[in-house]
Amino acid sequence: MKTALFETIVTEIQEIAPGVFTISMPRKEDFRPGQMLALSLNKKEEPRLYSIASGNKAKEYRILFNIKSEGFLTPRLAELKVGDKLYCSHPFGSFYGGNNADWWIAAGTGIAPFISMLEAGMAESKTLIHGGRGLESFYFADRFKTILNEKYIQCSSSLNKEGIYAGRLTEYLSTLEKLPAEINYYICGSSQLVVDVRDILIQKGVPYNHIIAEIYF
Ligand SMILES: Cc1cc2nc3c(=O)[nH]c(=O)nc-3n(C[C@H](O)[C@H](O)[C@H](O)COP(=O)(O)OP(=O)(O)OC[C@H]3O[C@@H](n4cnc5c(N)ncnc54)[C@H](O)[C@@H]3O)c2cc1C
């Protein structure tokens, strides 16, 4: 089925870390935090998918993306200016966050749907495990820290800094003796991250149907 795309405009674009951008555009419809948009610069092009990274009451949809150097869309998205046209779908997808003490697990731009959930007021009692390379790759870290405090766990194998687990997020998860089995685990990131995290969670007794994943391939 072909995705219907509607013309919209860029209301803000910011480079929040080297090669990593947020773009905002007017919000046309209601959505559930965790949903995504299909975007393109031209109705004839194959759109790419982006999680909405803003709260569901905000006036704008925000997306978060990194430039793929040989990519078809992202190098051109990064060149957009305020007022430029782009094409956007209805919000869709079923990676909805719940209201329990669930865990959120993300690496890189996989943090995007959790920014939406955070800004929608769903972060209370959540635990977030966030993997990144450098300090600048913990996008929106200050906001997560403010709400989640010690339940915001940063992991990086390339940083040696107090307060940050020195290793990949999969290593951090492997060190945990027991994981709560009654909550849900939301994972967002590359297919490799999702597979690796899912394996660890299952080994530690988390039921398969408590693992909900969004894969950015
Ligand atoms: C459900 C979902 C949600 C997503 N949400 C986000 C999000 O919130 N933020 C985000 O940043 N991304 C997200 N993505 C990924 C996003 O849709 C794009 O795939 C990504 O931004 C790259 O788009 P692109 O057109 O620049 O790259 P593409 O042209 O699609 O290329 C992707 C990669 O393949 C490589 N490549 C392309 N052509 C070739 C070739 N011929 N040979 C070898 N390598 C090649 C490129 O170097 C690049 O690294 C999501 C994906 C899915 C499925």
PDBQT file of the ligand as one rigid body, heavy atoms in Angstrom, charges set to zero:
ROOT
HETATM    1  C1  LIG A 301      10.043   2.081  12.116  1.00  0.00    +0.000 C 
HETATM    2  C2  LIG A 301      11.234   2.936  11.794  1.00  0.00    +0.000 A 
HETATM    3  C3  LIG A 301      11.427   4.126  12.474  1.00  0.00    +0.000 A 
HETATM    4  C4  LIG A 301      12.582   4.883  12.229  1.00  0.00    +0.000 A 
HETATM    5  N1  LIG A 301      12.779   6.024  12.939  1.00  0.00    +0.000 NA
HETATM    6  C5  LIG A 301      13.945   6.714  12.793  1.00  0.00    +0.000 A 
HETATM    7  C6  LIG A 301      14.221   7.865  13.588  1.00  0.00    +0.000 A 
HETATM    8  O1  LIG A 301      13.416   8.297  14.428  1.00  0.00    +0.000 OA
HETATM    9  N2  LIG A 301      15.402   8.498  13.408  1.00  0.00    +0.000 N 
HETATM   10  C7  LIG A 301      16.330   8.051  12.490  1.00  0.00    +0.000 A 
HETATM   11  O2  LIG A 301      17.411   8.658  12.372  1.00  0.00    +0.000 OA
HETATM   12  N3  LIG A 301      16.075   6.983  11.698  1.00  0.00    +0.000 NA
HETATM   13  C8  LIG A 301      14.910   6.315  11.829  1.00  0.00    +0.000 A 
HETATM   14  N4  LIG A 301      14.652   5.241  11.022  1.00  0.00    +0.000 N 
HETATM   15  C9  LIG A 301      15.567   4.974   9.888  1.00  0.00    +0.000 C 
HETATM   16  C10 LIG A 301      15.129   5.873   8.701  1.00  0.00    +0.000 C 
HETATM   17  O3  LIG A 301      13.853   5.453   8.221  1.00  0.00    +0.000 OA
HETATM   18  C11 LIG A 301      16.104   5.817   7.510  1.00  0.00    +0.000 C 
HETATM   19  O4  LIG A 301      16.314   4.473   7.174  1.00  0.00    +0.000 OA
HETATM   20  C12 LIG A 301      17.431   6.498   7.804  1.00  0.00    +0.000 C 
HETATM   21  O5  LIG A 301      17.230   7.851   8.218  1.00  0.00    +0.000 OA
HETATM   22  C13 LIG A 301      18.345   6.497   6.568  1.00  0.00    +0.000 C 
HETATM   23  O6  LIG A 301      17.685   7.129   5.505  1.00  0.00    +0.000 OA
HETATM   24  P1  LIG A 301      18.502   7.598   4.205  1.00  0.00    +0.000 P 
HETATM   25  O7  LIG A 301      17.513   7.765   3.109  1.00  0.00    +0.000 OA
HETATM   26  O8  LIG A 301      19.393   8.745   4.498  1.00  0.00    +0.000 OA
HETATM   27  O9  LIG A 301      19.456   6.373   3.938  1.00  0.00    +0.000 OA
HETATM   28  P2  LIG A 301      19.243   5.159   2.893  1.00  0.00    +0.000 P 
HETATM   29  O10 LIG A 301      19.378   5.634   1.501  1.00  0.00    +0.000 OA
HETATM   30  O11 LIG A 301      17.960   4.471   3.247  1.00  0.00    +0.000 OA
HETATM   31  O12 LIG A 301      20.466   4.274   3.275  1.00  0.00    +0.000 OA
HETATM   32  C14 LIG A 301      20.552   3.647   4.586  1.00  0.00    +0.000 C 
HETATM   33  C15 LIG A 301      21.969   3.143   4.764  1.00  0.00    +0.000 C 
HETATM   34  O13 LIG A 301      22.322   2.240   3.741  1.00  0.00    +0.000 OA
HETATM   35  C16 LIG A 301      23.514   2.670   3.119  1.00  0.00    +0.000 C 
HETATM   36  N5  LIG A 301      23.356   2.439   1.674  1.00  0.00    +0.000 N 
HETATM   37  C17 LIG A 301      22.453   3.002   0.867  1.00  0.00    +0.000 A 
HETATM   38  N6  LIG A 301      22.598   2.538  -0.378  1.00  0.00    +0.000 NA
HETATM   39  C18 LIG A 301      23.635   1.659  -0.334  1.00  0.00    +0.000 A 
HETATM   40  C19 LIG A 301      24.266   0.836  -1.280  1.00  0.00    +0.000 A 
HETATM   41  N7  LIG A 301      23.882   0.827  -2.565  1.00  0.00    +0.000 N 
HETATM   42  N8  LIG A 301      25.291   0.043  -0.884  1.00  0.00    +0.000 NA
HETATM   43  C20 LIG A 301      25.701   0.046   0.402  1.00  0.00    +0.000 A 
HETATM   44  N9  LIG A 301      25.130   0.802   1.349  1.00  0.00    +0.000 NA
HETATM   45  C21 LIG A 301      24.125   1.589   0.974  1.00  0.00    +0.000 A 
HETATM   46  C22 LIG A 301      23.670   4.144   3.420  1.00  0.00    +0.000 C 
HETATM   47  O14 LIG A 301      25.030   4.523   3.576  1.00  0.00    +0.000 OA
HETATM   48  C23 LIG A 301      22.992   4.266   4.733  1.00  0.00    +0.000 C 
HETATM   49  O15 LIG A 301      23.915   4.032   5.768  1.00  0.00    +0.000 OA
HETATM   50  C24 LIG A 301      13.514   4.462  11.253  1.00  0.00    +0.000 A 
HETATM   51  C25 LIG A 301      13.291   3.289  10.537  1.00  0.00    +0.000 A 
HETATM   52  C26 LIG A 301      12.165   2.532  10.808  1.00  0.00    +0.000 A 
HETATM   53  C27 LIG A 301      11.967   1.257  10.043  1.00  0.00    +0.000 C 
ENDROOT
TORSDOF 0
